[in-house]
Amino acid sequence: MRRTDREVPEWLFASRRTYWWEWLLILLLLGMAGGVRAAPVYKCVGVDGSIAYQQWPCAGAQRESAVELAPPPAYARSPEYAVEREPPPRARATAARRGAAAEPTSFECRAADGQLFYRHSACPHSVAAVALPASSSRSTRGARGNAAASVSSRRIPRDEACREIQAAGAIGRAGHEHDENVSTYERNLGRDPCR
């Protein structure tokens, strides 16, 4: 049988404009569908053993049983693994009581031979001497016969030590090679005490 264009309904190929109120109606229906709650589900077993699940009660000849659906799980926040957490109130109170002691400090280290360097951790007890006078009583000889100069330390604020380590003229200071510099790797990990 041959089909002609006259047999095809005209509305099938007609392109027309969708009005704003039709879009609004579609959005309203979609919004209502999203708010649908679970209703009881009925399991109907027919005479021939066929099983059907439906939302309305079964017909008279079918065996009926109600299936209870579990409620959806309660809302739970997602875990925050990489987020720094605020310390518990007890730890905050302890830090507040410490006051000035909680402020980070560093050390200014002075060697007996005049070397000056800065550390964020404790100063070493001695460093290799550069040029000690023969009459110096503070120098000692190491196991290999190398001269060592004893070191004294003084606490200073962390920002002052950072300023001295990073100063433009620090390379000309005797002892700058003993400054506690942070590697690029540690700096990229956020372990730079001067930040």
N, C-alpha and C positions, 0 to 999 in steps of 0.2 A: 504494500500500500504506500502510495506516494504522499508525502506530507508537504503542505504548502504553508507559506507564511500566514495565510489567513486563519489557519487552525491554531497557531500559537497565540496565547492570550497577549493582548497588547500591553498589559501592566507588567508582564515579565521583563520586557526589555526597556520599559520606560524609565528613564533616569530623571529623578526629580530631586529637588532640594529638600534637605531635612531641616525642619524649623527648630528654633531654640527651645520651644516647649517640649518637643519630642526628645531632644537631648536631656532636658531636665527630667522628664519622665523616666528615661532609661537610667540615669544616675540615681534617681530615687528608688527604683526597683532594685538596682544593684546594692544600694545601701541597706535596703530592707532585707535582702538575701544574706548579707553579711552578718546581720544580727539574729539569724535564725538559731534557736536553741534546740537541743536534742529533746525529742519527744519519745514516748515509749515505742518500742518496736515489737511487732507481733510475729511470732513464728507459726505459720500455718502448715499443717501436715495433711495432705489430701488423702482420699480413700485409696488411691493407687500408690501412695508413698511419696509423692512429689512434695518438695518443701518450698515454701515461698515466704519471704520476709516482706512485711508491709507495715505501713503506719496506721492502718485502721483495723479494727477487730475482724476476725476471720468469719467466713460464711458458716451457716449452721452445720453442714455436713463435715467440716474440717475440724481437726483437733487444734486447739489454740494454746499457746504458752507465751507469756510476756518475757521479753529479753531486756534485762536491765543493762544499760550502757554505763560504763564508768564515767564519772565527771571528768572534765579536763583538769590537768594538773594546775596547782596553784602557781601564781606568778612568783618567780624567783629571779633576783638580780644575777647577772652574769658575773663570774669571778673577775677580780682585778689583780692579775698576777704581777704586772710590771709597774703598778702604781705605788708610789711611796705612800705609806700609811702614816697618819699622825700618831705620835707616841701616846700610850695610854695616859690618863690624867695623873697617875702617880708619878710617872717618869717626868712629865712636864713640871709638876710641883717640885720634884727634886732638882731639876735643872734651874728652876726659878730661884730656889733657895741658895744655890751655889753662886748665883749672881755673876760677879766679875770672873770667877773661876771658870765659868762656862765659855768665856771669850777665848778663842784659840790663841796660843802663844807659840813663839819660836825662840831660837837661841842665837845669841851673838857669841861666837867662839873666837878667843884670842890666844894665839900660840905664844910661847915664850920668846920665839925669835922674831915676833912682830907680824906674823901672818894673821889676817882677819878674814873670817868667813862666817856664813850664816847657815843654820840648819833648822828644819822643822821638827826634827827629833833631837834627842840628846847629843851633845857634843862628844867626840871621841876623847879619850884620856890623853892621847898624844898623836902627833903627826910627824911625818918626816921633816927634818929641819932643812932649811935652805942654806943658810950661811950663818952659823953660830959663832960668836966670838969665843976665843979660847978660854976666857975667864967665866963663861956662863955656868952657873951652878944648877940651872934648871934642866939642862940637857942630859940625856942619858944615852948610852950606847945600847943598840939592839943586839940580838943574838948574832947577827952577821957583821956587826961593827958599824952599822949605819947610825948616824946621829938622829935622835928624835927629840922633838920639843914638846913639853907638857902644855896642855890646853886648859884654860879657864873659861867658864861660860857665864852668861848673864841672860835672864829672861827678858824678851822684848815682845811687843805686839806683833802678831802675824803679818799685818799689812806693812809694817815697817821693814820686816825681814824680806818680804816679797819685793818691796820697792828697791832695797839695796841689791838684791840678787839680780833684778832685771834692769838695773841702772845702766845707762850707756857707758859709763866709765868703769864698770865693774871689772872688766877684763884687765885693767891696769893695776888693780888692787892686789897686793901680795896675799896669796891664800885663796884667790877666787876659784881655783881648781877644786877646792874642797867644799864649795857651795853645794847645797842640796838642790840639784836641778831635777825636774821631773821629765821623764822621757815622753816622746810624742805619743807612744802607745798608752801610757798612763793618763796623759792629758785627754786623749780621745775617749777613754773610758770614764772620764769625769772624776779622776782621782787627783787632780791638781789642787794642792792646798792653797794656792795663790788665787783661786777663782772664787 
